[in-house]
Amino acid sequence: MKYLFFDIECANCFEGTGKIYSFGYVLADENLNIIEKATYFVIIPDADFDRYVKNNMLSYPILYIVQQPKFPNFYNKIKRLFEKTDMAVGFETNSDVAFLLDEFKRYELEPFDMIYVDIRPIIRQITNDKPGNLALEYSTWCGKLANENHNSSYDALYTLEIAKEICKKEKSDFKTIINQCEKCIAHSTGFIYGFDSVETHDKANRHRNRDGFRELSEDRSEWILKGTKNDLMFIRFLDFVEKNDNTTNIFQDKKISISLNFEMYNFNLMIKLIQLIVNQGGIYVKKASLGDIFVRYDAIDENGNIRYCSKEKYVKEAINNSANIEILEFDYFLEMLGISFSTLQEMPNIDLSYLEDLKYARKMGMHF
């Protein structure tokens, strides 16, 4: 019996998909003795780094990361690791497997079968308590600080050391402990993956409704994500929106773009704002670096940090290269429109059902 303890770090998970920049692992035998020491692959993610990741989670210099090969160069090595071991083990393993499948899909690589274990359900079953993060559980079980947290090879090793301590506490071998926790084992076949007793996902054709659109959960019904009906209606509205009110034209011929921190998560509010911009003589553009006005909007992520906005990054780069782009704060922008945020919320939603007609299929507009 051989175990592959592994961990993955991603540059970002924008739109729900991961872009891997590090794959770390350590191989162990049936008694959890190390048979191949912890090591890692550093990978250029071919994508922007989330600002929080870049500032708080990198264990390798970013200049080193961007000089490394892309994921396809490591595909065969990673595939062989999974094939030469009986079972993969990780912490929040479902997410790491999803990240691998994202890369297989992104680079058109053939997915391979995986059997994998998440150590968190084992901890929950033993302690009857919700597990904390890896660093906390490592400190709790091993009595040491995770000084190299978010280093993929160390995280793989931390997971192995937790497994050893669990075996000591339970006075059992790891295989028996796994078999006694039915919720800890999962499978990945093709792009289908997940814990059979809990959930199953399909990375190749995930969450599509009968009309072919990617479905959004109830708490994400206002999100504008690729493949969703919101995204299609948003694009068509940009193409065909017309002025429907005589106003003061304060934005006459100005190209305006709003931060992704607002745009991506507020479909109906964005539709209303675009109509107001057009009524004031302006044009809404998605590519902010080619605009005249960029509207900043700070949003807080799940870690309590200001969410990264790639639009803002490119706007600032364009300004540094002599572009004439005015940056406005969101509240001030609303004042210019003569409304408050509560007023915007109270305005009736705009009926877009007419855009479902195929005659409104996408045309090439200046906002793309």
C-alpha positions as CSV (number, residue, x, y, z in Angstrom):
1,M,0.0,0.0,0.0
2,K,1.4,3.4,-1.0
3,Y,-0.1,6.8,-0.2
4,L,0.4,10.0,-2.1
5,F,0.0,13.0,0.3
6,F,-0.3,16.1,-1.9
7,D,-1.3,19.7,-1.8
8,I,-1.9,22.3,-4.5
9,E,-1.6,26.1,-4.4
10,C,-3.4,28.3,-7.0
11,A,-2.7,31.9,-8.2
12,N,-6.4,32.6,-8.2
13,C,-9.8,30.9,-8.3
14,F,-11.6,33.6,-10.3
15,E,-14.9,32.3,-11.8
16,G,-14.6,29.2,-9.6
17,T,-11.6,27.7,-11.3
18,G,-8.1,27.3,-10.0
19,K,-4.8,28.2,-11.8
20,I,-2.1,26.0,-10.2
21,Y,1.3,27.5,-9.4
22,S,2.5,24.7,-7.1
23,F,2.0,21.0,-6.7
24,G,3.7,19.5,-3.6
25,Y,3.8,15.9,-2.4
26,V,5.3,13.2,-0.3
27,L,5.1,9.4,-0.7
28,A,4.5,7.1,2.2
29,D,4.1,3.3,2.7
30,E,1.3,1.5,4.4
31,N,2.8,2.4,7.8
32,L,3.1,6.0,6.8
33,N,6.9,5.8,6.6
34,I,8.3,8.3,4.0
35,I,9.5,6.5,0.9
36,E,10.0,9.6,-1.2
37,K,10.7,12.8,0.6
38,A,8.5,15.9,0.2
39,T,9.1,17.8,-3.0
40,Y,7.2,20.1,-5.3
41,F,6.7,21.4,-8.8
42,V,6.5,25.2,-9.3
43,I,4.4,26.1,-12.3
44,I,3.7,29.4,-14.1
45,P,-0.1,29.7,-13.7
46,D,-0.5,31.6,-17.0
47,A,-3.0,33.9,-15.1
48,D,-3.1,36.9,-12.8
49,F,-2.4,36.3,-9.1
50,D,-5.2,37.2,-6.7
51,R,-3.9,40.1,-4.7
52,Y,-4.4,38.3,-1.4
53,V,-2.5,35.3,-2.6
54,K,0.3,37.5,-4.0
55,N,0.6,39.4,-0.7
56,N,0.0,36.7,1.9
57,M,0.3,33.2,0.6
58,L,3.4,32.9,-1.8
59,S,6.1,30.6,-0.5
60,Y,8.2,31.1,-3.6
61,P,9.4,34.4,-5.2
62,I,7.0,35.5,-7.9
63,L,9.8,36.2,-10.2
64,Y,10.9,32.6,-9.9
65,I,7.3,31.4,-10.4
66,V,6.8,33.2,-13.7
67,Q,10.0,31.7,-15.1
68,Q,8.7,28.2,-14.7
69,P,7.0,26.0,-17.4
70,K,3.3,25.8,-17.8
71,F,1.1,23.0,-16.3
72,P,1.2,20.7,-19.4
73,N,5.0,20.2,-18.8
74,F,4.2,18.6,-15.4
75,Y,1.1,16.6,-16.5
76,N,2.9,13.3,-17.1
77,K,4.9,13.5,-13.8
78,I,1.7,14.2,-11.8
79,K,-0.2,11.4,-13.6
80,R,2.6,8.9,-12.8
81,L,2.5,9.9,-9.1
82,F,-1.2,9.1,-8.9
83,E,-0.8,5.9,-11.0
84,K,2.1,4.4,-8.9
85,T,0.3,4.9,-5.6
86,D,-2.9,3.2,-4.3
87,M,-4.5,6.3,-2.8
88,A,-4.0,10.1,-2.6
89,V,-4.5,11.9,0.6
90,G,-4.9,15.6,1.3
91,F,-6.6,18.3,3.3
92,E,-9.7,19.7,1.6
93,T,-8.8,17.2,-1.2
94,N,-11.9,17.8,-3.2
95,S,-10.8,21.3,-4.0
96,D,-7.3,20.2,-5.0
97,V,-8.8,17.5,-7.4
98,A,-11.1,20.2,-8.8
99,F,-8.0,22.4,-9.5
100,L,-6.3,19.5,-11.4
101,L,-9.4,18.9,-13.5
102,D,-9.7,22.7,-14.2
103,E,-6.1,22.5,-15.6
104,F,-6.9,19.4,-17.6
105,K,-9.9,21.1,-19.1
106,R,-8.0,24.4,-19.7
107,Y,-5.1,22.8,-21.5
108,E,-7.2,20.0,-23.2
109,L,-5.4,17.2,-21.3
110,E,-6.8,13.7,-20.8
111,P,-8.2,13.3,-17.2
112,F,-7.0,10.2,-15.3
113,D,-8.8,8.2,-12.6
114,M,-8.0,9.1,-9.0
115,I,-9.0,7.6,-5.6
116,Y,-8.5,10.1,-2.9
117,V,-9.0,10.7,0.8
118,D,-9.8,13.9,2.7
119,I,-8.4,13.8,6.2
120,R,-10.9,16.3,7.6
121,P,-13.9,13.9,7.8
122,I,-11.6,11.5,9.8
123,I,-10.8,14.4,12.2
124,R,-14.5,15.2,12.5
125,Q,-15.5,11.6,13.2
126,I,-12.8,11.3,15.9
127,T,-13.3,14.6,17.6
128,N,-17.0,15.2,16.9
129,D,-16.0,18.8,16.0
130,K,-15.6,20.7,12.8
131,P,-12.0,20.7,11.7
132,G,-10.1,24.0,11.5
133,N,-7.6,24.8,8.7
134,L,-4.5,22.8,8.1
135,A,-2.2,25.0,10.1
136,L,-4.5,24.8,13.1
137,E,-5.0,21.0,12.9
138,Y,-1.3,20.5,12.5
139,S,-0.6,22.5,15.6
140,T,-3.4,20.7,17.5
141,W,-2.4,17.1,16.5
142,C,1.4,17.5,16.3
143,G,2.1,20.2,18.9
144,K,4.1,22.3,16.4
145,L,3.6,25.4,14.4
146,A,3.1,25.2,10.7
147,N,5.8,27.7,9.9
148,E,5.8,26.9,6.2
149,N,2.0,27.2,5.7
150,H,0.9,27.4,2.1
151,N,4.1,25.8,0.9
152,S,2.7,22.9,-1.0
153,S,5.4,20.3,-0.1
154,Y,5.2,21.3,3.5
155,D,1.4,21.2,3.5
156,A,1.6,17.7,2.1
157,L,4.0,16.7,4.9
158,Y,1.9,18.4,7.5
159,T,-1.1,16.2,6.4
160,L,1.1,13.1,6.6
161,E,2.2,14.0,10.1
162,I,-1.5,14.6,11.2
163,A,-2.3,11.1,9.8
164,K,0.5,9.6,11.9
165,E,-0.8,11.2,15.1
166,I,-4.3,10.1,14.3
167,C,-3.0,6.5,14.0
168,K,-1.3,6.8,17.3
169,K,-4.3,8.2,19.1
170,E,-6.6,5.5,17.6
171,K,-4.0,2.7,18.0
172,S,-4.7,1.6,14.5
173,D,-3.3,1.6,11.0
174,F,-4.2,4.3,8.5
175,K,-6.0,1.9,6.1
176,T,-8.3,0.7,8.9
177,I,-9.0,4.3,9.9
178,I,-9.9,5.2,6.3
179,N,-12.2,2.2,6.0
180,Q,-14.0,3.2,9.2
181,C,-14.8,6.7,7.8
182,E,-17.1,6.2,4.8
183,K,-17.3,10.0,4.1
184,C,-13.5,10.4,3.7
185,I,-13.0,8.5,0.4
186,A,-13.8,9.9,-3.0
187,H,-13.3,9.0,-6.7
188,S,-12.5,10.9,-9.9
189,T,-13.3,9.4,-13.2
190,G,-13.0,11.6,-16.3
191,F,-14.3,14.9,-15.2
192,I,-16.7,13.4,-12.7
193,Y,-15.4,13.7,-9.1
194,G,-16.6,13.9,-5.5
195,F,-17.6,12.1,-2.4
196,D,-20.3,9.6,-3.3
197,S,-22.1,10.0,0.0
198,V,-22.1,13.8,-0.1
199,E,-21.8,15.3,-3.6
200,T,-20.6,14.7,-7.1
201,H,-19.4,17.3,-9.6
202,D,-18.9,17.3,-13.3
203,K,-16.1,19.6,-14.5
204,A,-16.8,18.9,-18.2
205,N,-20.4,20.0,-18.2
206,R,-21.2,21.3,-14.8
207,H,-24.5,22.6,-13.6
208,R,-26.1,23.2,-17.0
209,N,-29.8,23.7,-17.2
210,R,-32.1,22.4,-20.0
211,D,-31.4,25.5,-22.1
212,G,-27.7,24.8,-22.0
213,F,-26.8,27.6,-19.6
214,R,-24.6,27.1,-16.6
215,E,-26.8,27.2,-13.6
216,L,-26.3,29.6,-10.6
217,S,-27.2,28.6,-7.1
218,E,-29.8,30.8,-5.3
219,D,-27.1,32.8,-3.4
220,R,-25.4,33.5,-6.7
221,S,-28.4,34.4,-8.8
222,E,-27.1,37.9,-9.4
223,W,-23.6,36.9,-10.5
224,I,-22.4,37.4,-14.1
225,L,-20.3,34.3,-14.9
226,K,-19.3,32.9,-18.3
227,G,-21.8,30.4,-19.6
228,T,-24.7,31.7,-17.6
229,K,-27.8,33.4,-19.0
230,N,-26.9,36.5,-17.0
231,D,-23.7,36.8,-19.0
232,L,-25.5,36.4,-22.3
233,M,-28.1,39.0,-21.4
234,F,-25.5,41.3,-20.1
235,I,-23.5,41.2,-23.4
236,R,-26.6,41.6,-25.5
237,F,-27.8,44.6,-23.4
238,L,-24.4,46.2,-23.9
239,D,-24.8,45.7,-27.7
240,F,-28.3,47.0,-28.0
241,V,-29.0,49.4,-25.1
242,E,-30.4,52.7,-26.3
243,K,-31.0,56.1,-24.6
244,N,-34.5,56.3,-23.3
245,D,-34.5,59.6,-21.4
246,N,-33.5,63.1,-22.1
247,T,-31.0,64.1,-19.5
248,T,-28.1,66.5,-18.9
249,N,-25.6,64.3,-20.8
250,I,-22.9,64.6,-18.1
251,F,-21.1,61.6,-19.6
252,Q,-21.4,62.6,-23.2
253,D,-19.2,60.3,-25.3
254,K,-17.4,59.1,-22.2
255,K,-16.5,55.4,-22.1
256,I,-17.1,54.1,-18.5
257,S,-16.3,50.9,-16.8
258,I,-17.1,49.7,-13.2
259,S,-14.9,47.5,-11.0
260,L,-15.4,43.8,-11.3
261,N,-15.9,43.8,-7.5
262,F,-19.3,45.3,-8.3
263,E,-19.9,44.3,-12.0
264,M,-19.5,40.5,-11.5
265,Y,-21.9,40.2,-8.6
266,N,-24.8,42.6,-9.3
267,F,-26.5,41.7,-12.6
268,N,-29.7,43.7,-12.3
269,L,-28.0,46.6,-10.6
270,M,-25.5,46.7,-13.4
271,I,-28.2,46.7,-16.0
272,K,-29.8,49.7,-14.4
273,L,-26.5,51.5,-14.1
274,I,-25.7,50.9,-17.8
275,Q,-29.0,52.4,-18.8
276,L,-28.4,55.4,-16.6
277,I,-24.9,55.9,-18.1
278,V,-26.3,55.7,-21.7
279,N,-29.1,58.1,-20.7
280,Q,-26.3,60.5,-19.7
281,G,-24.6,60.2,-23.1
282,G,-22.0,57.7,-21.9
283,I,-21.0,54.3,-23.2
284,Y,-20.3,51.3,-20.9
285,V,-17.2,49.3,-21.8
286,K,-15.9,46.1,-20.3
287,K,-12.3,46.7,-21.0
288,A,-11.6,49.4,-18.5
289,S,-8.1,50.2,-19.7
290,L,-9.6,51.6,-22.9
291,G,-12.1,53.8,-21.2
292,D,-12.2,57.4,-20.0
293,I,-13.6,56.7,-16.5
294,F,-13.1,53.8,-14.1
295,V,-15.4,53.4,-11.1
296,R,-13.6,51.9,-8.1
297,Y,-15.6,49.6,-5.8
298,D,-14.1,47.9,-2.7
299,A,-15.6,44.6,-1.7
300,I,-14.5,42.4,1.2
301,D,-13.6,38.7,0.6
302,E,-14.2,35.8,2.9
303,N,-10.9,36.5,4.7
304,G,-11.8,40.1,5.5
305,N,-9.5,41.5,2.8
306,I,-10.3,43.9,0.0
307,R,-11.0,41.7,-3.1
308,Y,-8.6,42.0,-6.0
309,C,-9.9,43.7,-9.2
310,S,-8.0,42.9,-12.4
311,K,-9.7,45.9,-14.1
312,E,-8.2,48.3,-11.6
313,K,-4.8,46.8,-12.1
314,Y,-4.9,47.3,-15.9
315,V,-6.3,50.8,-15.5
316,K,-3.4,51.8,-13.3
317,E,-0.9,50.2,-15.7
318,A,-2.6,52.2,-18.6
319,I,-2.4,55.4,-16.6
320,N,1.3,54.7,-15.9
321,N,1.7,54.4,-19.7
322,S,0.2,57.9,-20.2
323,A,-3.5,56.9,-20.7
324,N,-6.0,59.6,-19.6
325,I,-8.4,57.6,-17.4
326,E,-10.3,59.3,-14.5
327,I,-10.8,57.1,-11.4
328,L,-14.0,57.8,-9.5
329,E,-15.2,56.2,-6.2
330,F,-18.5,54.3,-6.5
331,D,-20.5,56.5,-4.1
332,Y,-19.3,59.7,-5.9
333,F,-20.2,58.2,-9.3
334,L,-23.7,57.5,-8.0
335,E,-23.9,61.2,-6.8
336,M,-23.0,62.3,-10.3
337,L,-25.9,60.2,-11.6
338,G,-28.2,61.9,-9.0
339,I,-29.0,58.7,-7.1
340,S,-27.9,56.8,-3.9
341,F,-27.3,53.1,-3.6
342,S,-30.7,52.6,-1.9
343,T,-32.3,54.5,-4.8
344,L,-30.6,52.2,-7.3
345,Q,-31.8,49.2,-5.4
346,E,-35.4,50.5,-5.3
347,M,-35.5,51.2,-9.0
348,P,-37.5,48.5,-10.9
349,N,-35.5,45.9,-12.7
350,I,-35.3,46.3,-16.5
351,D,-37.1,43.6,-18.4
352,L,-34.6,41.9,-20.7
353,S,-36.9,39.2,-22.1
354,Y,-36.8,40.8,-25.6
355,L,-33.1,40.0,-25.8
356,E,-33.8,36.3,-25.9
357,D,-34.8,36.7,-29.5
358,L,-32.0,35.4,-31.8
359,K,-32.1,38.7,-33.8
360,Y,-30.2,40.1,-30.8
361,A,-27.3,37.6,-31.2
362,R,-24.0,39.2,-30.4
363,K,-22.6,41.8,-32.7
364,M,-19.1,43.2,-32.5
365,G,-19.3,46.2,-30.1
366,M,-16.6,48.7,-29.0
367,H,-16.9,47.5,-25.4
368,F,-15.2,44.2,-26.1
